[in-house]
């Protein structure tokens, strides 16, 4: 009980100092297009015609929404989604350990063509992570669930029931290429219906046709088997291998996000969630 009170005090103190990471709850995905003539089926292309209903509507960046969604499709309840309230150490100290994956939602300010070469990702890195998949225009605003898939499927502690939506998808596409996994998700009607149900929760329920209102994008950070911090974004050419982070996924991810802020790649309108073991 003392820990809970201390945690609440730390959160309130940090928010009052306005030092915590911004956490707007109505965030979801959009990618600045580099070339409007690109084929919409190409990995990394991202477009929805104005007025069209989203095939995969945007999700609210809300741990409760994500946890309910993931548990409903087969994530064991021994795992959950938490929230990072700020980057100050007095807040990070209370985040449940171990952190198994990081999901970040932010507003991109520049197109992919302007990224540093090492941040564009590469197919050469496919084999450096346990799991990677692409995202296409058909998976218009599916980046939130794709970030979760990247975090969950790269975690060796997770065992999925193949009779569930999530477990069946993983079993079916385990040996597929990243692009084939993308195509399989596009055609997975059960998965899509579950996604639409949970996308209708919270503030994102009103954003169902107008892509101009969708300003944010989700990505995941994981550690690979060599202990390297990896950024997984299905709209890139492949995984981005950032490097060693002394086994500290949480703080390594924060440093990576701060780097994006310093380089002007993203705005300060961002939020961060954790994939972790559920509190007993």
C-alpha positions in Angstrom: 0.0 0.0 0.0 2.9 2.4 0.8 4.3 1.7 -2.7 1.0 2.6 -4.3 0.8 5.9 -2.5 4.4 6.7 -3.3 3.7 5.9 -6.9 0.7 8.2 -7.0 2.6 11.0 -5.4 5.5 10.6 -7.8 3.1 10.7 -10.8 1.3 13.8 -9.5 4.6 15.6 -8.7 6.0 14.9 -12.1 2.9 16.0 -14.0 2.8 19.2 -12.1 6.4 19.9 -13.1 5.3 19.2 -16.7 8.2 16.9 -17.1 6.5 13.7 -18.0 6.2 12.4 -21.6 3.1 13.7 -23.3 0.3 11.1 -23.2 -2.6 12.1 -25.4 -5.1 9.3 -25.5 -6.5 9.9 -29.0 -3.5 8.9 -30.9 -3.2 6.5 -33.8 -1.3 6.0 -37.0 -0.4 7.9 -40.1 2.7 7.8 -42.2 3.8 10.8 -44.3 3.9 9.5 -47.9 7.1 10.0 -49.9 5.5 9.3 -53.2 1.8 9.3 -53.9 2.3 7.1 -57.0 3.5 4.1 -54.9 1.5 0.9 -55.2 -0.7 0.7 -52.1 0.2 -3.0 -51.6 3.9 -2.2 -51.3 5.3 -2.7 -47.7 5.6 0.7 -46.1 3.1 2.5 -48.2 0.3 4.1 -46.2 -2.8 5.6 -47.6 -6.5 5.7 -47.2 -8.8 7.6 -49.6 -10.8 10.4 -48.0 -14.3 9.2 -47.2 -13.4 5.5 -47.2 -14.1 3.5 -44.1 -10.9 2.3 -42.5 -10.3 -1.4 -43.0 -8.4 -1.4 -39.7 -9.5 1.6 -37.7 -7.1 3.4 -35.4 -6.7 2.3 -31.8 -6.6 4.6 -28.8 -3.2 4.7 -27.1 -4.7 3.4 -23.9 -3.3 0.4 -21.9 -6.7 -0.8 -20.8 -8.0 -0.8 -24.4 -5.0 -2.7 -25.6 -5.0 -5.2 -22.7 -8.7 -6.0 -23.3 -8.2 -6.4 -27.0 -5.1 -8.7 -26.6 -6.7 -10.8 -23.9 -9.9 -11.2 -26.1 -7.8 -12.6 -29.0 -5.7 -15.0 -26.9 -2.9 -13.3 -25.0 -2.7 -15.1 -21.6 -3.9 -13.0 -18.7 -0.6 -13.6 -17.0 0.6 -10.8 -19.4 -0.6 -7.2 -19.6 -0.1 -3.7 -20.9 1.2 -0.9 -18.7 1.8 2.8 -19.0 5.0 4.9 -18.8 3.8 8.1 -17.2 7.1 9.9 -17.7 10.8 9.6 -18.3 11.9 10.7 -14.8 13.6 8.0 -12.8 11.2 8.4 -9.9 8.4 7.2 -12.2 10.4 4.5 -14.0 11.3 2.9 -10.7 7.7 1.8 -10.2 7.1 0.2 -13.6 6.6 -3.6 -13.1 9.7 -5.7 -14.1 10.7 -7.3 -16.3 9.6 -5.2 -19.2 9.2 -7.6 -22.1 8.4 -5.1 -24.9 7.8 -1.4 -25.4 5.1 0.1 -27.6 5.5 3.8 -28.5 2.9 6.0 -30.2 4.1 9.3 -31.7 3.5 11.9 -34.3 5.9 11.8 -37.2 7.2 15.1 -38.6 9.2 13.9 -41.6 8.9 11.3 -44.3 10.9 8.1 -44.3 13.1 9.4 -47.1 14.6 11.9 -44.7 15.6 9.4 -42.0 19.2 8.6 -41.3 20.3 5.6 -43.3 20.7 3.4 -40.2 17.1 4.2 -39.2 15.4 3.1 -42.4 15.6 -0.6 -41.5 16.8 -3.4 -43.8 15.7 -6.8 -45.0 19.2 -7.9 -44.0 17.9 -7.7 -40.4 15.0 -10.0 -40.8 16.9 -12.9 -39.2 18.2 -10.8 -36.3 14.8 -10.9 -34.6 12.5 -13.8 -33.9 9.6 -12.1 -35.7 9.0 -9.3 -38.1 6.1 -8.4 -40.4 5.4 -5.6 -42.9 2.4 -3.2 -42.9 0.7 -2.1 -46.2 -2.0 0.3 -47.2 -4.6 -2.4 -46.8 -3.7 -2.6 -43.1 -4.3 1.1 -43.0 -4.4 1.9 -39.3 -3.3 -1.5 -37.9 0.0 -0.3 -36.6 -1.1 -0.5 -33.0 -1.9 -4.2 -33.2 1.2 -4.8 -35.4 3.3 -3.2 -32.7 1.8 -5.5 -30.1 2.3 -8.5 -32.4 6.0 -7.6 -32.7 6.3 -7.3 -28.9 4.5 -10.5 -28.1 5.9 -12.8 -30.8 9.4 -11.7 -30.0 9.0 -12.7 -26.3 10.1 -16.3 -25.6 8.0 -16.3 -22.4 4.7 -16.2 -24.3 2.9 -19.4 -25.2 -0.3 -19.0 -27.2 -3.3 -21.4 -27.6 -3.6 -22.2 -31.3 -7.4 -22.2 -31.0 -7.4 -18.4 -30.3 -7.3 -15.7 -32.9 -3.8 -14.6 -32.0 -2.5 -18.1 -31.6 -4.0 -19.3 -34.8 -2.5 -16.4 -36.7 0.9 -17.0 -35.3 0.8 -20.8 -36.0 -0.4 -20.2 -39.6 2.2 -17.7 -40.6 5.2 -18.9 -38.4 7.3 -19.9 -41.5 6.1 -17.1 -43.8 8.1 -14.1 -45.0 7.4 -10.7 -43.5 5.4 -9.7 -46.5 3.4 -12.9 -46.5 2.6 -12.4 -42.8 1.2 -9.0 -43.8 -0.9 -10.5 -46.5 -2.3 -13.1 -44.1 -3.3 -10.5 -41.6 -5.1 -8.5 -44.3 -7.2 -11.6 -45.1 -7.8 -12.6 -41.4 -11.5 -11.7 -41.0 -11.7 -12.9 -37.3 -8.7 -10.7 -36.4 -10.1 -7.8 -38.3 -13.5 -8.0 -36.6 -11.9 -8.1 -33.2 -9.8 -5.1 -34.1 -12.8 -3.1 -35.2 -14.7 -3.9 -32.0 -11.9 -2.6 -29.8 -11.1 0.4 -32.0 -14.6 1.5 -31.3 -13.7 2.1 -27.6 -12.7 5.5 -26.2 -12.0 8.7 -28.2 -10.9 6.9 -31.3 -14.5 5.8 -31.9 -15.2 9.1 -33.7 -12.2 8.7 -36.0 -13.5 6.2 -38.5 -13.4 7.8 -42.0 -11.1 10.9 -41.9 -7.4 10.0 -42.3 -6.5 13.6 -41.8 -7.5 13.2 -38.1 -5.1 10.3 -37.6 -1.8 11.8 -36.7 0.2 9.2 -34.8 1.9 5.9 -35.4 2.8 2.9 -33.2 6.1 1.0 -33.2 7.6 -1.6 -30.9 11.0 -2.0 -29.2 12.3 -5.4 -28.2 15.5 -7.1 -27.3 16.8 -9.8 -29.7 18.6 -13.0 -28.6 21.9 -11.1 -28.7 20.6 -8.5 -26.2 20.4 -5.8 -28.9 17.7 -3.1 -28.8 15.6 -3.4 -32.0 13.0 -1.0 -33.4 10.2 -2.9 -35.2 8.1 -0.8 -37.5 6.2 -2.6 -40.3 6.3 0.4 -42.6 10.1 0.3 -42.8 12.2 -1.9 -45.0 13.0 -4.2 -42.1 14.0 -4.2 -38.4 16.3 -1.4 -37.1 19.1 -2.8 -34.9 20.0 0.0 -32.5 22.6 -1.9 -30.5 23.4 -3.0 -26.9 21.5 -1.4 -24.0 22.8 -3.5 -21.1 19.6 -5.5 -21.0 17.5 -2.5 -20.0 14.8 -2.4 -22.6 12.9 0.3 -20.9 15.7 2.9 -20.7 17.2 1.9 -24.0 13.8 2.6 -25.7 13.6 5.9 -23.9 17.0 6.9 -25.2 16.0 5.9 -28.7 12.8 8.0 -28.5 14.8 11.0 -27.1 17.1 10.7 -30.1 14.2 10.9 -32.5 13.0 14.0 -30.6 16.4 15.6 -30.8 16.7 15.0 -34.5 13.3 16.5 -35.1 11.8 13.2 -36.5 8.8 13.2 -34.1 6.9 15.7 -32.1 6.6 15.8 -28.3 3.1 14.4 -28.6 3.8 10.8 -27.7 3.0 8.0 -25.3 4.7 4.8 -24.2 3.3 1.6 -23.0 4.9 -1.6 -21.7 4.3 -5.2 -22.4 4.9 -7.0 -19.1 3.9 -9.7 -16.7 0.6 -8.9 -15.0 0.6 -7.9 -11.4 -0.6 -10.7 -9.2 
